Every structure is written in C-alpha cells, then in structure tokens.
Amino acid sequence: MRAVYLTNRGLEIREVEEPKPGYGELVIRVKVALTDGTDLKALLRGHPILREGPFGHEYSGIVYSLGEGVEGFGVGDEVFGVNTAPCFKCENCMRGKFNLCENLKKNMVIGSYAEYLLIPQQVVKINLFKKPPELPFHIAPIIEPLSCVFHALEKLPIDDVDSVLILGSGSISAMFSIILSKLGKDVLVSGRNEEKMKTISENAGVKWVKFENLGKGFDLVIDTTANSDVVKTGLNLVNKGGYLFLFAGFKEGERIFLDQPFIHYNEIQILTSFHHTPISVRKAYNFLLQNFRKLEFLISGFYRLEDINLAFENMAKGKGFKYAITLD
Ligand SMILES: [Zn+2]
C-alpha cells in the first residue's frame, strides 16, 4: 500500500506492507485523513511526540479487516475516531488524568495518510465510533482536534469570564470561537492572517482585529499560536484577576520570561491543557453530530495522497485551515 512517511527530508510516499490486525485491533481502509497544525509543526520544526515515521493522525474510513476479539465492529462499517486512548491502568489513569496516560504512545493511531490504517485495541474499545450516514467522511476526522478543544474547555473557568481574546487564526481558534460564542461570551479573534480571521468571523459570529491593533484587556486570553512573542503580548492583555490559557505547545527548548510581579499583583492565572480524554472525546462527538455543517468551512480543499505536499505548502503559507487528503 502507499503510505506517507515523515522524514528529515520532508514527506515521502512509500510502498509498504498493509498492516495486519492483532488481537483486539482492526484495520480500516482510509477514506479521508485531515491535515492539521500539529502535523504542520512536526513537518516544519519537529515535534516531541510525532517523530519520523508513518504520518497523520486524523482519519475516517471503512473497516477492512478485524483481529480476534474485536467487539462492536464488523467489516464494511464506516468509522471515525481519535488518535489515542488511555490504558486505564497506569498511575495517571488511576488519578483520572487520562490525557496524561503513560501508555498513550502504545495506544496511538499513527499513519492516517495511507491507504490502510491500524487501529490499536484500546482505541477500538474506547475512542472509535461508527459513523452516522449523515456525517461526511471529510468532516468526521475533526473529532480529534475538537476533543482537544473540549478538554481545554473543562480546564477553563468559563463562568468567571465574559470577554475572551483568542490568539491565532487557525482551525483551533475557529472551534473555540464557535463554542465560546454559543456560550454567550464576548469573543474577539486576533492573528496575522486577515483572510482567515474574516472567515472565522463570518462563520462563528465573532469579531476580529489585527494583532498589531489589539488594545484593551480581556478576562481570558487563549493562545493557539505556540509563538512565545504572541504569548508575551497576550499576557499583557489579561485583565486583573483574569486568565492566560496556553492551548498550544511551544517547540522544544523555547522558553518564556515571566513578569512575576505583574502576574502576582494582578492575580493572573496561567492555565494550560494537553490532548484529550474519553470524556472530552464524547463531548466532541455529540457536538460534531449536531454542528458538523457549521464546521465544514474548516475543510479548505481536497488533495489526493500523491499531492499531499501541496496541502502542506498551502498550510505553511497560511492558506486555508485544514485539507482533506482523500484515498478513493
Ligand atoms: Zn494510562
């Protein structure tokens, strides 16, 4: 089968053996794999978890083969899901910190930019879903980033904030915008990509402003850019008693200097979230089924597997949100 590999020379399409499902596992024929900002980061600057090898982690497809012991799925089922599932056995899982499971990498779906994709046992059991017929294959994979956004929302003191600034103009900003404006928050999006901010504004019903023109303070500032300079500016825009939320991870080794007196005397809370939990995945599942048409604008185009570099070139240039890599 054809599969995209991340290498230190960029992306390579290789001819490799089809995966075979072991006990409790299944293999899907991929219909759509979506590009995302995490993959772009891994490609451009490296990523602490996504190393060289099979690439892509957002997927939808059709069950192609089953290992022994799989329950609830059959060959031909249309499915979608997220990229990991917790083990429920490690120390962090025992404390309910399922997003920090010590065995996430063992239970990870990786390599969705390929004709066939192995789904590990724990993901089959917990975080793989039958796709309702009305949910299109190209929108279904959004469940993964959306699960991360819902996990972030669990960490956010939503009731304590009215005004929200979202830094960044990508698909994560768009998802926060849609959900927070539905919750009645006064949301402003700010970034450097005017075209994408306008698109978010039109589709999510929020306001936008150029990053250079940011002025007044906000109860909550959410960073989705992973850019330390942007975060520094964002911190200075937090109202007294407000919150700075670090959604995106900096590249390894990147540091930020904290103005401790500013943070302390203004009682600013710095919060963060990582990844998702089975609970946030279910919240995302429910939201997606009810709102997928509102999220469709995030799919900026379609490319075949052999043209995957064109999708990432667009993303690197700031053109579009997510691209659907199709495997029909
Ligand atoms: Zn665990």
Boltz pocket constraint, residues with backbone or C-beta under 6 A from the ligand:
constraints:
  - pocket:
      binder: B
      contacts: [[A, 86], [A, 87], [A, 88], [A, 89], [A, 90], [A, 91], [A, 92], [A, 93], [A, 98], [A, 100], [A, 101], [A, 102], [A, 103], [A, 104]]
      max_distance: 6.0
